[in-house]
Amino acid sequence: MTVIYSRIGEKADSVIKRIISSGRKGWIVVTSDRDIAGRAWLTGAVPVSTEDFFRIIEQHEHVPDYSAEEEYEDKEYQEPRRKGSPRKLSKKEKAIRRALSKL
């Protein structure tokens, strides 16, 4: 993760757009700004919403407590119930999921 600050008088949006337009592929841009997200898609970067980013960060912060082994031994494995539409995800949604898995 890299944090970049804009200069005095320079808008952060223009800095972000300039950086992702530099031609380098593989950027993951955390933003909820539609204009920046649109620019990211056009330049080959993957925009991830701030809500998704924070959810992933919170999941990684939670470390399960395995000191109480009895709780885990008593529970039987149950096959997860599959719900929802069998439709395929869009290319954008697949790209977002790949980017989130890298975080």
N, C-alpha and C positions, 0 to 999 in steps of 0.2 A: 504494500500500500504506500502510495506517495501522496504527500500533502503539498500542494503548490499554492502560493499566495499571489494575488494580483498586485500590481503596482498601484501607487496612489493615483487616483483618478481613472483607473482602468476598471472596467466592469468584469466581474468574475465570469460571467457568461461568455464574454468574448475570449477570455483566456482558455476556457474549457473547449470552446469551438475550435480555436486555433490549434490546440494540442491534439484533439482527436482527428483533425483534418490533416495532420502532418504526414499521413501516409502509412504510419505504423499500424498494423492490424493487431487485434487481440485485446484492445482496451475494454475494460469493464467500467462503465460510467454509472455511478450511483447518483440518480437524480429523479425528481418528480416533476421537473420542468419539461413540458411537451416539446418545446422548441429544441432544447438540447437533446432530448431523446430522439427526435426526428433526425437531427444532424448526425447523431451517433449511428443510427441505422444506415444512413446514406454513406457513411465513411467506413462501414465494416465493423464498428464497435458495437458492443451490446449494452443497452441501457437497462439498468436494474432499478426498480423503484426503491425509495428509501424505506418503505414499509417492509418489503421483502428482505432488504439488507439487514435491518434491525432484527427481524425475526430470525434470520440465520445466525447473527451474532449472539442473540439470546440463547439459541439452542446450543451453541458451542460453549457458552458460559456455564450451563447446567452440567454438573458432573454428578452422576448417580452415586448414591451411598450404598456400597456393597457390603457394609459391615453387618447388615441384618440378612444373612443368607437364607434364613428359614422362610422368609416371605417369598423368595424366588423359587424355592424347592417345592412348595405346596401347590403352586399354580400349574395347571396343565396347559400345554400348548393348544391353542385353538386357531384353526385356519381362518385368516381374515376374510370377512365377507366382502365380496367385490360389488361395488355400486357404481352407478354413473353410466355415462354414455361411452361406448367403445370407440368413439370418434378419435381420429388421430389429432395430435396437437399441431398447431400451425408452426411454420418454420421459426417465427419470432419467439413463440412460447418455448420451443425446444432450445433455441439459443439462450434464452433467459435462464432456463433450468440448468443448462450446461455451465453457464457463468456462475450461477449460485452454488453449484456443486464444487466449484473451484475455490470458493471463499472459505 
